[in-house]
Amino acid sequence: MKVNVHEAKTQLSKLIAAAEAGEEVVIARAGTPAVRLVPCEPEREPRTPGNLKIWIADDFDELDEETAAAFRGELP
């Protein structure tokens, strides 16, 4: 949607709602595009490294003999 400055002054609330809904809103001065109205990105808290806790069982890499043989290609 392209509107002139005067219309933007009188319809600002509607233009903001349109921009928030994803519509492109361009404000023009004397028919020449001057600015684009876009919604602000919400501010996010900075990520803190080290918050992921992982538990690995003591025997996670132990295989029974049949499975180990299959990996070695010894089973038909």
N, CA, C and O of each residue as an XYZ file, in Angstrom:
304
protein
N       0.851     -1.163      0.000
C       0.000      0.000      0.000
C       0.900      1.230      0.000
O       1.873      1.301      0.750
N       0.568      2.179     -0.836
C       1.341      3.420     -0.941
C       0.409      4.577     -0.599
O      -0.655      4.732     -1.199
N       0.823      5.388      0.375
C       0.014      6.537      0.792
C       0.894      7.775      0.857
O       2.112      7.685      1.012
N       0.249      8.939      0.734
C       1.026     10.171      0.846
C       1.126     10.586      2.316
O       0.437     10.026      3.169
N       1.969     11.548      2.606
C       2.247     11.965      3.982
C       0.975     12.433      4.686
O       0.746     12.074      5.841
N       0.151     13.222      4.015
C      -1.067     13.732      4.646
C      -1.989     12.584      5.048
O      -2.515     12.564      6.161
N      -2.182     11.637      4.146
C      -3.029     10.483      4.463
C      -2.413      9.662      5.590
O      -3.135      9.144      6.442
N      -1.089      9.536      5.604
C      -0.409      8.789      6.656
C      -0.643      9.432      8.022
O      -0.797      8.734      9.025
N      -0.669     10.767      8.057
C      -0.922     11.468      9.321
C      -2.321     11.166      9.839
O      -2.511     10.975     11.040
N      -3.288     11.124      8.953
C      -4.671     10.929      9.385
C      -5.025      9.450      9.596
O      -5.968      9.144     10.326
N      -4.294      8.550      8.978
C      -4.602      7.121      9.050
C      -3.486      6.309      9.717
O      -3.352      5.117      9.438
N      -2.699      6.916     10.576
C      -1.514      6.260     11.129
C      -1.847      4.953     11.845
O      -1.149      3.957     11.653
N      -2.890      4.934     12.660
C      -3.242      3.708     13.388
C      -3.550      2.561     12.430
O      -3.117      1.431     12.655
N      -4.290      2.842     11.372
C      -4.621      1.811     10.392
C      -3.378      1.344      9.641
O      -3.241      0.158      9.342
N      -2.477      2.270      9.338
C      -1.253      1.898      8.640
C      -0.355      1.034      9.516
O       0.269      0.090      9.031
N      -0.292      1.352     10.791
C       0.492      0.539     11.724
C      -0.085     -0.872     11.792
O       0.659     -1.853     11.755
N      -1.393     -0.972     11.889
C      -2.041     -2.288     11.937
C      -1.764     -3.075     10.655
O      -1.524     -4.281     10.702
N      -1.797     -2.397      9.527
C      -1.531     -3.068      8.255
C      -0.090     -3.576      8.196
O       0.159     -4.692      7.740
N       0.855     -2.757      8.656
C       2.261     -3.172      8.670
C       2.467     -4.345      9.616
O       3.211     -5.272      9.296
N       1.823     -4.318     10.771
C       1.932     -5.428     11.727
C       1.341     -6.714     11.159
O       1.785     -7.809     11.505
N       0.343     -6.584     10.291
C      -0.287     -7.749      9.668
C       0.528     -8.282      8.490
O       0.154     -9.287      7.886
N       1.633     -7.621      8.158
C       2.502     -8.104      7.100
C       2.379     -7.373      5.780
O       3.077     -7.701      4.821
N       1.512     -6.399      5.720
C       1.352     -5.646      4.470
C       2.477     -4.626      4.345
O       2.900     -4.031      5.336
N       2.956     -4.429      3.120
C       3.990     -3.428      2.896
C       3.331     -2.048      2.829
O       2.420     -1.827      2.032
N       3.794     -1.133      3.661
C       3.246      0.224      3.699
C       4.368      1.195      3.332
O       5.393      1.260      4.011
N       4.163      1.942      2.255
C       5.146      2.929      1.799
C       4.507      4.301      1.911
O       3.397      4.526      1.428
N       5.220      5.214      2.553
C       4.740      6.595      2.676
C       5.520      7.431      1.670
O       6.751      7.414      1.641
N       4.770      8.166      0.841
C       5.383      8.932     -0.241
C       5.223     10.424      0.004
O       4.267     10.882      0.630
N       6.193     11.159     -0.512
C       6.136     12.619     -0.468
C       6.055     13.091     -1.913
O       6.972     12.863     -2.702
N       4.965     13.743     -2.251
C       4.719     14.225     -3.612
C       4.800     13.087     -4.624
O       5.318     13.258     -5.729
N       4.273     11.905     -4.225
C       4.235     10.765     -5.123
C       5.513      9.951     -5.193
O       5.540      8.889     -5.814
N       6.580     10.443     -4.556
C       7.853      9.730     -4.558
C       8.009      8.977     -3.241
O       7.945      9.593     -2.178
N       8.211      7.671     -3.282
C       8.359      6.914     -2.035
C       9.453      7.497     -1.156
O      10.564      7.754     -1.619
N       9.131      7.703      0.118
C      10.084      8.296      1.047
C      10.515      7.299      2.119
O      11.707      7.163      2.397
N       9.551      6.601      2.723
C       9.882      5.659      3.801
C       8.985      4.426      3.701
O       7.925      4.449      3.074
N       9.443      3.356      4.338
C       8.658      2.125      4.410
C       8.354      1.886      5.890
O       9.244      1.950      6.738
N       7.099      1.613      6.179
C       6.662      1.350      7.546
C       6.716     -0.158      7.771
O       6.028     -0.918      7.089
N       7.535     -0.587      8.729
C       7.691     -2.014      9.023
C       7.551     -2.242     10.527
O       7.877     -1.357     11.318
N       7.070     -3.420     10.928
C       6.963     -3.700     12.361
C       8.339     -3.920     12.976
O       9.265     -4.369     12.299
N       8.467     -3.607     14.245
C       9.725     -3.825     14.968
C       9.850     -5.294     15.332
O       8.854     -5.968     15.596
N      11.071     -5.779     15.343
C      11.345     -7.139     15.804
C      11.349     -7.123     17.332
O      11.919     -6.214     17.935
N      10.728     -8.105     17.958
C      10.739     -8.132     19.424
C      12.163     -8.346     19.938
O      12.937     -9.113     19.366
N      12.487     -7.661     21.013
C      13.818     -7.809     21.592
C      13.875     -9.147     22.321
O      12.946     -9.523     23.037
N      14.968     -9.847     22.126
C      15.148    -11.133     22.783
C      16.289    -11.033     23.780
O      17.235    -10.263     23.611
N      16.165    -11.835     24.815
C      17.244    -11.905     25.800
C      18.464    -12.554     25.145
O      18.314    -13.485     24.354
N      19.656    -12.081     25.461
C      20.836    -12.733     24.902
C      20.934    -14.175     25.392
O      20.610    -14.480     26.541
N      21.379    -15.044     24.511
C      21.505    -16.445     24.874
C      22.693    -16.645     25.799
O      23.746    -16.033     25.619
N      22.514    -17.500     26.783
C      23.574    -17.811     27.723
C      24.116    -19.199     27.396
O      23.386    -20.183     27.518
N      25.364    -19.298     26.988
C      25.897    -20.617     26.671
C      26.012    -21.479     27.925
O      26.210    -20.977     29.032
N      25.885    -22.766     27.724
C      26.061    -23.698     28.833
C      24.780    -24.097     29.529
O      24.833    -24.741     30.576
N      23.615    -23.731     28.977
C      22.358    -24.086     29.626
C      21.878    -25.488     29.296
O      21.009    -26.015     29.989
N      22.422    -26.104     28.255
C      21.985    -27.429     27.845
C      22.664    -28.480     28.716
O      23.891    -28.547     28.772
N      21.875    -29.285     29.383
C      22.404    -30.346     30.234
C      22.173    -31.673     29.529
O      21.046    -31.995     29.155
N      23.232    -32.435     29.348
C      23.154    -33.715     28.666
C      23.622    -34.805     29.618
O      24.636    -34.658     30.300
N      22.865    -35.906     29.657
C      23.243    -37.047     30.459
C      23.544    -38.202     29.526
O      22.746    -38.508     28.639
N      24.684    -38.847     29.712
C      25.067    -39.997     28.903
C      25.306    -41.158     29.855
O      26.058    -41.046     30.823
N      24.652    -42.269     29.562
C      24.810    -43.453     30.406
C      26.253    -43.945     30.358
O      26.938    -43.774     29.350
N      26.710    -44.549     31.440
C      28.081    -45.054     31.506
C      28.346    -46.127     30.452
O      29.479    -46.265     29.991
N      27.333    -46.879     30.068
C      27.517    -47.977     29.125
C      26.991    -47.655     27.722
O      26.629    -48.570     26.983
N      26.940    -46.378     27.342
C      26.327    -45.997     26.066
C      27.059    -46.579     24.861
O      26.443    -46.756     23.811
N      28.332    -46.879     24.974
C      29.085    -47.388     23.826
C      29.380    -48.886     23.908
O      30.184    -49.401     23.131
N      28.751    -49.572     24.822
C      28.954    -51.018     24.955
C      27.951    -51.759     24.075
O      26.763    -51.436     24.064
N      28.439    -52.751     23.341
C      27.594    -53.556     22.463
C      27.665    -55.018     22.893
O      28.691    -55.484     23.387
N      26.555    -55.733     22.696
C      26.621    -57.174     22.909
C      27.387    -57.770     21.726
O      27.540    -57.123     20.690
N      27.862    -58.991     21.885
C      28.721    -59.605     20.873
C      28.021    -59.768     19.526
O      28.658    -59.599     18.486
N      26.738    -60.088     19.517
C      26.011    -60.273     18.259
C      25.950    -58.969     17.468
O      26.159    -58.979     16.255
N      25.669    -57.855     18.127
C      25.611    -56.560     17.454
C      26.991    -56.146     16.959
O      27.123    -55.631     15.848
N      28.020    -56.366     17.774
C      29.387    -56.039     17.364
C      29.790    -56.860     16.146
O      30.446    -56.338     15.244
N      29.410    -58.132     16.101
C      29.720    -58.982     14.953
C      29.017    -58.472     13.704
O      29.591    -58.502     12.616
N      27.785    -58.006     13.847
C      27.040    -57.466     12.711
C      27.756    -56.233     12.148
O      27.831    -56.069     10.931
N      28.277    -55.376     13.008
C      29.015    -54.188     12.541
C      30.298    -54.570     11.840
O      30.722    -53.895     10.902
N      30.914    -55.637     12.281
C      32.162    -56.097     11.655
C      31.883    -56.859     10.359
O      32.815    -57.184      9.623
N      30.620    -57.145     10.073
C      30.244    -57.864      8.863
C      30.412    -59.363      8.975
O      30.529    -60.050      7.960
N      30.426    -59.876     10.174
C      30.648    -61.295     10.397
C      29.359    -62.109     10.375
O      29.419    -63.338     10.376
N      28.209    -61.468     10.355
C      26.931    -62.201     10.314
C      26.413    -62.223      8.889
O      26.628    -61.274      8.135
N      25.725    -63.310      8.507
C      25.217    -63.401      7.123
C      24.118    -62.433      6.821
O      23.608    -62.407      5.701
